[in-house]
Amino acid sequence: MEISELEFHWFEDEIDDIGTRPDGEAVYDPGSTATHSGFVLVIRTDTGLEGYCRSTFYAKQVAAQIEEAAGTFLLGRDPLEREEIWWNLRRILRHSGHMGLGPIDIALWDLAGKHYGASVAELLGGRRRERIPAYASTMSGNPELDTPETYADFAEECLEQGYPAFKLHPLGEPDRDIEACRAVADRVGDEMDLMLDPSSTYQSYTDALRVGRVLDELEFTWYEDPLRETGDSIYAMRRLAAELDTPLLGLEHSRTEPFGLFNHLEQDALDIARVDALLGGGITGALKAVHTAETAGIDVEPHLGGPEHLQLLATITNATYFEHGLLHPHVDLSQTNSWGYTEQIDRVEDGHVTVPDGPGMGVEIDWDWLDEHGTETTVVE
């Protein structure tokens, strides 16, 4: 069996009432319309077997990397040789952040599951969990519209819907974020796990420390990637982790995967690690990071929702939550998570998401939806 061609099915769709803050964060903005695009990658073999990955993160940049690597390192290869392909691609894409590696690896795992008639979770060692607890992950705040009360009211609404945990994305100003965290903690802090993710917006260590000390007081579950250097500075992260009681979660924005994670762990520079199969090396890369953290007794938390993360969460022992988002009381950006699939993969019931149980990623591509929303199809052969 050999890889014979790759195919990109490009699509786009619009979401009403979504705008962009000056710092690039998507926010609630009545009257605005955001256009989101992505692709379904098909890796096809000479036997007709196919593997799929749907991607919406930085789609054009990612696709360019995939096309760059395809001719030399994919076409003609045995698709079951995922480990060797992973190392080949990580090296060839080393100068461009190797973001194209994730969708390729995910599609190869999907293909392998179909080949063996097993889910990816089964290939990873077996399903420990059929349902994963989900936390409500908010959109970043619009400083002109969202208030601490907006966050608190929405947190209470999410609690009533059954979510066991609630994560605030920022208004982007330390003092306003503190006000929002206090309001949410006062409203639901005794009933939900609470987290803050400033999305690398704080410009100084002193701001990050000041916010973190408030989170200590409010007994937050974690404090995520506060600094604008995106967590790459082991020095800054180590100082922050040492000063605060609230567990520090890091490395969502750093594409160093198990290697950078090991360096941070060795320097006591974080308490929880972010993993991301789509942006950070696929299932293979995420699994390497999971095991690196596991050897140190450290938990991981996958970034946002997708079938690849549900399959991963079903089998690993050092993770708790599925990130369900991005959410807002007036608009739900999480609908983009199901674009291109025949069903809503991240439906939350009683605070949990069910892991798909079909072969591979366990989800079906909605080709009718792609025909309706498609913009072009390109083939690499």
N, C-alpha and C positions, 0 to 999 in steps of 0.2 A: 504494500500500500504506500502510495506517494502523494504528496501535495501537488495538485495539478494547477490550481489557480486560486486567486483571492478575488473576492467581489465586494464592492462597497455599494450599499443601498443608502443613498443620502435622503434625509427628510428634514422638514422644518415645520414648526407649529407656533402659534401665537398664544400668549397669556395676557388677559386684560388686567389692568390696574397694577402692573409691575413696572417700576422704574429703576434708576441706578443712582446711588449716592455719588458725590464727587470722588470718593475713594474707591469706586468700583463695585461696592456691595449692592446686591439686588434688594430693593425695599418696596413696601407697599406705597403706591403712588396712583391714586384714583385718576382715571382718564388717560394714563399712559398704557402703551402696549409693548410688550417685550417679545421678540422673535427668538426662539431657541432652535438650534439645529443639531443634528447628530447623524450617526450612520449605524447600520447593521453590517458588521463584518462577517463575511462567509469565507471560511477556509474549506475548500472542496478537494477531495481526493480522486484519484483515477478509478476508484471503486464506486464512486457516487456518494460515499459517506461525507457528511458535512458537519462542521462545528460553527457555532454562532457566538457573537458578542455584540451587544448593543451599547454604544458609547455616545454620551452627550458632553463629556468634559473636554473642552479645548479641542473640538473635533477636527478642525482643519490641520492644526499642528500635529496632532496625534496621527492622522491619516498620512500626512507627508512622511513621517518617520516609518510607518508601516510599509509604504510603497518603496521607500529607500532600501529597506532591508529585505524585501520580499524576494527579489530575483536571485540574490546570492545565498541567502540563508534560510529560505523557506521552500521555494519551488523545487520539487524533486526529492525533498526530505521525507523520511518516515514521520508522520505526525505524532506517533506515540513516543518519539524521542524528545519529550518535553524538556527534560533537564539539560541535555546538551544544547538544544535550541535556545533555551533560556540564557545559558552562559554565552553562547555566540552572539545573541542579540544584545545582551547587556554590554558587551564590549563594543560592538559596532556602533551602538547608539550612545556611547559614553559622553560624547561632546554635546549632545542635545538633550540631556536629562532623561534619556531612555523612556519617555512617556509612551512611545508606541509599543513597548513590550507588553503592557498590561492586556490590551484587547487581544493580541495574538495568543498569549498564554491562556487566557480565559476561553477563547474559541477552541484551543487545542484540548483543554480539559473537558469542554462540552463534547467535542468529537470523541474523546477517549471514553467518556461515560456511555455514549451511544454505541460505541464499538463493543464494550463489555456488557452492555445492558444494565448499567448501574448508575446511580446518582453520583455526583462528585463527592458528596459526603461519604458515601460508601467507599469510594476509591481512597478517600483520605483516612479511612480507618473505622468508619461506622458512625451511625447517627446516635448521639447521646440525647439529643433533644429534638422533638418534633415542632415545638413552638418556642419562640424567642421573645423575652420581654422587650418592649420597645419604649424608648423615651421620645417625648415630643420635643423636636428641635426647631426653634423659632427662626424666622427670617431675621436678618439684621434690622435694627430700628431706623425709621425715618425720623430724624430729630424734629421735623416740623409737625409730625402727626402722632407719633407714638410717645407715650408717657409711661412713667412707672405704673400707673393704674392700668394702662393698656396691657402691660405684661402680667400684672397680678390677676386681672380679670380673665385673661386667656389661660393662665396657669390653672385657675380654678375650673375653667371650662374643660381643660384637658384632664384634670383630676376626675371630674364627673364622667368623662368618657372612658375612664379606666386606666389611663397611662400611670405607671408607677413612678415616673421621673420626668423632669422638665429641664431643658437646657436653653439658656438665654444666649442669643447672639447679640452683639453690642449695638448701642447707639453710637459708640465710637469715641465717647468722651468719658474719661474715668469717673468724674463726679456724677454724671447722669447714669452711668452703668451701676455705680454704687447705689443710687437711689432706686433703680429698677430691681436690683438684687434684694435690697431691704424690703421693698414692697411685696415681691414674690415670696420671700421667706416668711414675712408676717402673715401672708394669706394662706400658704400651703406647706410651709416648711416642716410642719410636724407630720405631714402625710405623704410627701414625695421626696425622692432624691433630687437635689438641685445641682446644676452645673452652670458655669459661665465659660463661654468661648469668645474672647475678644477678637478672634480672627486676626491676630498679629497686628492690632491697630495701635497699641500703646507705644508712644515714642520714646519713653525713658524708663529705665529700670525703677526709678523711684515711684513713678505712676503705677507700674505693675505691682510693686511691693505694697503700695498703699491700698490698692484694690484687693490684693490677696489677703491682707490682714483683716479686711472687712469680711471676706469669705470665711476666714478662720472663725470669726465671731459668729457668723451665721451657720456654721457647720455644713458648708457645701461639700458635695461628693467629689468634685474635681474642679480644677482651674486649668483651662486649656489654651496653650499657645498665645500668651498675652503680648509678647514682645514683637516689634516690627522686624527684628532680624530673623523671624520665622522659626526660632528654636535652634538654628544652626550654631549659635554661640554656646558651647558647652560651659564656658566660664559664667555667663549670665544665668543660664538655666540652673547650674549648680548652686550659685548664690541664692537664687529664688527658692529652690527646693529646700535648701537648708534653713531659710528664714521662716518658711510657712509650714503650718500644720496641714492645710488642705492639700491633698494629693495633686501633684503637677502632671498634667497630661501633655505630651509633646510629640513633635515630628510629623504632624499632618502635612505641613507645607515643605518638608524637606525630603527630597527624592533620594535618600541614601539607604533606605530600607534596613536590612539586618546589619549592615556595616556601620552606618551612623548610629543605629540603635545600640549596638555593642559599645561604641565609644561613650555614649551618654550613660549607659548603665555602669560602665567601669568607673565613671567619674561621679556617680550619684547625682546625675543631672536631670532625672525625671522619676516619676513614680508609676505612671501608666503610659503605654505607648500607643500611638495611633497607627493603624495599618490601613492600606488602601490598595485593593487588588487592581482596580481600573487604572489608577495613576501611578502605582508603585511596583509594577513587576508581576501583575497577575496573581493567580492562586499560588503559583510556585514561590514568588517573592514574598507574598503575605505569609505563607507557611514558614518560610525561613525566619521571618521576623517573629512570628508566634513562638517558634521553638527557642529562638535566642532569648526572648523575654521569659519564657517558661523556665529556662535554666537558672534565672536569677530570682524566680518567684514573683515575677512582675506580670500584671494583667495587661491585655491589649484591648482596644476598642476599635472596631472597623468604622470607616468613614462613610456616612450616609448609606442609602439603601440600594440593594440590587440582589439578584439571585446568587451572584458569586459570593457575596458576604453572608447570605442566609445559609448556603451550603457549608461555608467555613465555620460559621457560628454553631451549626448543628453538631460539629464533631470535636472542636477544641475545648479544652478545660479551663483556660485562663482568660475568659471573656464573659461579659454579662449581657450587654445590651445591643439591640438593633437601633440604629439612629434613624428615626422617622421624621423626615422633613424635606424641604423647609416649610414651616407652617406659620400662619398668621390668622388672626380672627376673621379677616375679611377676604383673604385669598390664600389658596393652598398650592404652593409651588411643588409639593410632592407628587402632583399628578404627572409631572414629567418622568417620574421613576418608572411608570408603566407604559410610556409611549413605545410603540413597536411590539408590544407583547399582547397575546390574546386575552390576558386577564390581569387584574390589578395584583401585582406581586407583593405589595406591601400593605395589604388590607389589615388594619389593626382591629382585633376583636378581644375584648376583655384585657386590653393592655399588652397583647401578644401578636406576633406575626407568625404565620404557619410556614414552615420550610417546604418548598416544592419537592415532590417525591418521585418525579419522573426521571428518565435517564439523563445523564449529563447535568446541565443546570436545572433541569426539571421544568422548564418553561418553553412555550411555543411562540415562534415569531408570527405576528399578525401581518401576513402579506397583503391582505386587503387594505389594512390601515396604511401600510407603506405605499401601496399604489395610490391611495388618496392623498397622502401627504409627501410623497416622494418628489425630489427635485432632479435627481440624476442617478444613474448606475454606472460605475466604472469597474473595469476588470483588469487584473494584473495576471498575466499568463506567460 
